[in-house]
């Protein structure tokens, strides 16, 4: 099969930052699906792994990355029960396995959902990773209860990004929260409002902007940008007994003691935890993806696709990564094969 990968970590402007190569088509294990991929998306995790996973080394076999895909099931393992050959599926993959930037991929059925019927392949391809991340951070980490928490306030730092865009929609449409999102450029402000944000505030002067929007404190905060940079700001803005959650990780220790007087909870969210550790509830990602597919099909939420490139080529992945690395992307980028 044809695949796109890299043998060493290089700046995206370098010719060999992505290469096209041929590799054997994989075979499914007992609970795996063999999927013929028709479209993928790119996420910040893609360029971070490209930049760091083969530093100062040259891999013998090129590394295939990519953690969003839409495709058709071509073969199944002997213990597969959730899907059959010919099914259209979408998924966000497993960070410990070869990725989706190829013609075929094997993927555990427990982290795969049915493709939304009403969406094009590119519209569907951009939804799994961000949809799972946003759903898990809201409902598995913070454990928001739409009946009990309806009307409470949530601050989403990074409203126009891939995860922020769908988190705004889920927080508004499913959780019934009052959504405050950060953005500063006219186009990101407009995009955040399109997703359903009630208020858009300037991340460059966040505390003042939130106060000017009419909120002294907020019940929940989602950090999709930089935990360390925003830590003291989040500590100040969170309500007593509130909850902060982040996906960004931290190179420096986080001063959790600053949350003590307010009895504030803090959670990390990593979408790959369930597949990485094969947790007992790993199949919950299958269930969440199917819920997201239903919400997309019935029009409750909408795809966050904002740009499509066509063709399984190294040039397209270079362009997509370059756009992502700029930090200026709005919504999501898909690559249709």
C-alpha positions in Angstrom: 0.0 0.0 0.0 1.0 3.6 -0.4 1.8 5.6 2.7 3.1 9.0 3.8 5.7 9.1 6.6 9.1 10.2 7.7 12.4 8.7 8.8 13.7 11.6 10.8 12.3 14.7 12.5 12.8 17.7 10.2 11.3 21.2 9.9 8.2 21.0 7.7 10.0 23.1 5.0 12.6 20.3 4.4 12.0 18.1 1.4 12.2 14.9 3.5 9.9 16.1 6.3 7.4 13.8 4.7 8.1 11.0 2.1 5.9 8.8 0.0 6.7 5.1 0.2 5.2 1.6 -0.3 4.7 -0.8 2.6 2.8 -4.1 3.1 -0.9 -3.8 3.7 -1.6 -4.8 7.3 -3.7 -7.7 8.5 -6.3 -7.4 11.2 -5.9 -9.0 14.6 -8.7 -10.6 16.5 -10.7 -7.5 17.4 -9.3 -5.3 14.5 -10.9 -3.9 11.4 -8.9 -3.4 8.2 -10.1 -0.1 6.9 -9.5 1.3 3.4 -9.1 5.0 4.2 -10.9 7.7 2.1 -10.1 10.8 4.1 -8.1 12.0 7.1 -7.6 15.1 9.2 -4.6 16.7 10.9 -4.3 17.7 14.5 -1.6 19.4 16.6 -0.6 16.0 18.0 0.5 15.1 14.4 3.1 17.8 14.1 4.3 17.5 17.7 5.0 13.8 17.1 6.6 14.5 13.7 8.9 17.1 15.3 9.9 15.0 18.3 9.6 11.2 17.6 12.7 10.8 15.4 15.0 13.5 16.6 18.7 13.0 15.9 18.1 9.5 14.4 17.1 8.0 11.1 14.5 5.3 11.4 14.9 2.1 9.4 11.2 2.0 8.5 9.4 5.3 7.9 6.9 6.2 10.7 3.3 6.6 9.7 1.3 9.1 11.8 -2.2 10.4 11.7 -5.1 10.1 14.1 -8.3 10.9 12.3 -9.8 8.8 9.5 -12.9 7.9 7.6 -13.1 4.7 5.5 -14.7 1.5 4.6 -14.2 -1.8 6.4 -12.4 -4.2 4.0 -11.7 -7.2 6.4 -12.4 -8.0 10.1 -10.7 -10.1 12.8 -12.3 -13.3 14.0 -13.6 -11.7 17.3 -15.1 -8.6 15.8 -18.8 -8.1 16.7 -19.5 -4.4 16.2 -18.9 -4.0 12.5 -19.0 -6.0 9.2 -17.2 -5.8 5.9 -18.5 -2.8 3.9 -19.4 -0.6 6.8 -18.4 3.1 6.6 -16.6 4.1 9.8 -14.7 7.0 11.4 -12.2 7.0 14.3 -9.3 8.8 16.0 -6.9 5.9 16.3 -4.4 4.7 18.8 -1.2 6.6 19.4 0.8 3.4 20.0 0.0 2.0 16.5 0.8 3.0 12.9 -1.4 6.0 11.9 -3.9 6.8 9.2 -1.7 8.6 6.7 -1.9 5.6 4.4 -4.2 3.7 2.1 -5.1 1.1 4.7 -5.0 0.9 8.5 -5.9 -1.7 11.1 -7.8 -0.4 14.1 -9.4 -1.9 17.2 -13.2 -2.0 16.7 -13.8 -0.7 20.3 -12.5 2.8 19.3 -14.3 3.0 16.0 -17.8 4.5 15.3 -20.1 4.5 12.4 -19.5 7.3 9.9 -22.3 10.0 10.1 -24.5 9.2 7.1 -25.4 12.8 6.3 -21.7 14.1 6.1 -19.2 13.9 3.3 -16.0 12.0 4.0 -14.1 15.2 4.6 -16.7 16.6 6.9 -16.7 13.4 8.9 -12.9 13.0 8.9 -12.3 16.1 11.0 -14.6 15.1 13.9 -13.3 12.0 15.7 -10.3 13.2 17.7 -11.7 16.6 18.6 -15.2 15.2 19.2 -13.9 12.5 21.6 -11.6 14.9 23.4 -14.3 17.5 23.9 -16.9 14.9 25.0 -14.5 13.2 27.4 -13.3 16.5 29.0 -16.9 17.7 29.5 -18.6 14.5 30.5 -15.9 12.0 31.7 -13.4 14.4 33.4 -15.5 17.3 34.7 -18.6 15.0 34.7 -21.0 17.8 33.8 -24.6 16.8 34.3 -26.9 18.6 31.8 -29.8 18.5 34.2 -27.9 19.7 37.3 -25.5 22.0 35.6 -27.7 23.7 33.0 -27.1 27.4 32.8 -23.7 27.3 34.6 -20.8 29.1 33.0 -17.8 27.6 31.1 -14.7 29.4 29.8 -13.1 27.7 26.8 -9.6 29.0 26.2 -8.9 28.5 22.5 -12.4 28.7 21.1 -11.6 28.7 17.4 -9.3 25.7 17.4 -10.2 22.1 16.5 -11.2 21.0 20.0 -12.5 24.4 21.0 -14.9 24.5 18.1 -16.7 21.3 19.0 -16.4 21.9 22.8 -18.4 25.1 22.3 -21.1 23.2 20.5 -21.3 20.3 23.0 -21.2 22.7 26.0 -24.0 24.8 24.5 -26.2 22.2 22.8 -25.8 19.1 25.0 -24.7 20.5 28.4 -26.9 23.6 28.3 -24.0 25.8 29.6 -23.4 29.5 29.2 -20.3 29.5 26.9 -17.5 32.1 27.1 -14.8 31.4 24.4 -11.5 33.2 23.8 -10.6 34.6 20.4 -8.9 37.9 19.3 -9.0 38.1 15.5 -12.2 39.1 13.7 -12.3 35.8 11.8 -11.8 33.7 15.0 -14.3 35.8 16.9 -16.9 35.2 14.1 -16.1 31.5 14.0 -16.5 31.1 17.7 -19.9 32.8 17.6 -20.9 30.5 14.7 -20.2 27.5 16.9 -22.6 28.9 19.5 -20.5 30.9 22.0 -22.6 33.2 24.1 -19.6 35.5 24.7 -16.3 35.9 23.0 -13.5 37.4 25.1 -9.9 38.5 24.3 -7.3 36.0 25.5 -4.7 38.7 25.5 -6.4 40.4 28.5 -8.5 37.5 29.8 -9.4 38.5 33.3 -10.6 42.0 32.4 -12.4 40.6 29.3 -14.3 38.0 31.3 -15.2 40.6 34.0 -16.4 43.0 31.2 -18.6 40.2 29.8 -20.4 40.2 33.2 -18.7 37.3 35.0 -16.6 37.7 38.2 -15.9 34.0 38.2 -16.9 30.9 36.1 -18.0 27.4 37.1 -15.8 25.5 34.6 -12.7 26.2 32.6 -11.3 24.2 29.6 -7.7 25.0 28.6 -6.9 24.1 25.0 -3.8 26.4 24.7 -1.2 26.4 27.4 -1.7 25.3 31.0 1.4 27.0 32.4 0.7 30.3 30.7 -2.9 30.5 31.8 -2.5 28.8 35.2 -2.7 31.9 37.5 -5.4 33.4 35.3 -7.5 30.3 35.6 -6.9 30.1 39.4 -8.3 33.7 39.7 -11.3 33.2 37.4 -12.5 29.8 38.6 -15.4 29.8 41.1 -14.9 28.2 44.6 -15.6 24.4 44.1 -15.3 24.8 40.4 -13.4 22.5 38.0 -10.6 23.2 35.6 -9.6 20.7 32.9 -6.8 20.8 30.3 -5.5 18.9 27.3 -2.2 20.7 26.8 0.2 19.0 29.3 2.9 20.9 31.1 6.7 20.9 30.8 6.9 22.6 34.3 5.1 21.6 37.5 1.6 22.9 37.9 1.0 24.7 41.3 -2.1 22.7 42.4 -1.8 24.2 45.9 -3.2 27.4 44.4 -6.5 25.7 44.0 -6.7 24.6 47.7 -8.5 27.5 49.3 -11.2 27.4 46.6 -11.5 23.5 46.8 -11.2 23.5 43.0 -10.8 20.2 41.1 -8.3 19.8 38.2 -8.3 17.1 35.5 -6.1 16.2 32.6 -7.7 14.8 29.5 -5.9 12.6 26.9 -8.1 11.1 24.3 -5.6 8.2 23.9 -5.8 7.0 27.5 -8.5 4.4 26.8 -6.7 2.8 23.9 -3.2 3.2 25.3 -4.0 1.2 28.4 -6.9 -0.9 27.0 -9.0 0.3 29.9 -12.1 -1.7 31.0 -14.3 1.0 29.4 -12.3 1.2 26.2 -15.4 0.5 24.2 -16.9 3.8 25.5 -15.1 5.5 22.6 -17.1 3.4 20.2 -20.3 4.6 22.0 -19.2 8.3 22.1 -18.4 8.3 18.4 -21.8 6.8 17.6 -23.5 9.5 19.8 -21.5 12.2 17.9 -22.5 10.7 14.6 -26.2 10.8 15.7 -25.8 14.5 16.8 -24.2 15.4 13.4 -26.9 13.5 11.5 -29.8 15.1 13.3 -28.2 18.6 13.0 -27.7 19.2 16.7 -24.0 19.8 16.1 -22.1 20.5 12.8 -18.8 19.6 11.3 -15.9 21.9 12.1 -14.3 21.4 8.7 -12.8 24.6 7.3 -10.4 23.5 4.6 -9.9 20.5 2.3 -6.9 19.3 0.4 -7.2 16.5 -2.2 -4.7 13.6 -2.7 -2.7 11.2 -0.6 0.6 13.1 -1.2 3.6 14.2 0.8 3.0 17.7 -0.4 -0.5 17.8 1.0 0.6 16.7 4.5 3.4 19.2 4.4 0.9 22.0 3.6 -1.5 20.8 6.3 1.3 20.7 8.9 2.6 24.1 7.9 -0.8 25.6 8.4 -1.2 23.9 11.8 2.2 24.9 13.0 1.4 28.6 12.2 -1.1 28.5 15.1 -3.5 30.5 12.9 -5.8 27.7 11.7 -9.6 28.0 12.4 -11.6 24.8 12.7 -10.1 21.7 11.0 -8.2 20.7 7.8 -9.1 17.5 6.0 -7.2 15.6 3.3 -9.4 13.6 0.9 -7.7 10.7 -0.9 
